[in-house]
């Protein structure tokens, strides 16, 4: 089954407005979940943001940060 982005876009445009709104809300929720997962992965042990997080913690403990 070959479905193109263009076909999906055309199908979405043909939906009634209330269905487009439902789809939009669902997609926004999905984006939020994906973003949360990406942030979680970035800052877990071995993640690409872990070194930055450790540096921030170290700076805070050393009194280099202001509240």
N, C-alpha and C positions, 0 to 999 in steps of 0.2 A: 504494500500500500504506500503510494507516494503522495503525501500531502505537502503542499508548499505553503510557505508563510503567506504568500499572496492570496492563496485560496482561503486560508484561515481568516485573514483580514477581510476579505470579501464577505465571508460567512458572518463575521462579527458585525459588519456594517449592515447586513440584511436583517439582523435581529431587531425585535421591538426595543424601544428605548429602555423599558424596565428590565429587560433581560441584559442589555448592555451594561446597565448600572450594577446588576447582580454580578456579572462577570468582572466588572471593574473592581468591585469590592473584594471578590474572591482573589483576583490577581494581586491586589494590594496586600492582602493577608499573606499570600504565598511569598511575595517579595520580602515581607517582614520576617517570615520564618527563615527564608534563605539567608537574609542579612544576619539574623541572630546566629545561625549556624556558622557563617563565615567568621564572625567576630569570635565566637567560641573557639573555632579551630585556630584562629590567628594567635590567641593568647593562651592556649593550652601548652603543656610541656612540649617543646620542640616546634611550636608554631612560630611563624615569622615575626610576630609582635612580642614574643616572650622576652627577648633581650631588652626591648624598650620598657616593658612592664617591670622587669627586674631593676633596671636603671632608675626608673621613677621611684620604686619602693626604696631603693638604696639612698637616693637623694632625699627622700622624705625623712627616713630614719636619721640621716646625717644632719637634718635641719636646714637643708638647702631649698626647701619649698615653703611658700607662704600660703596661708589659708585665706 
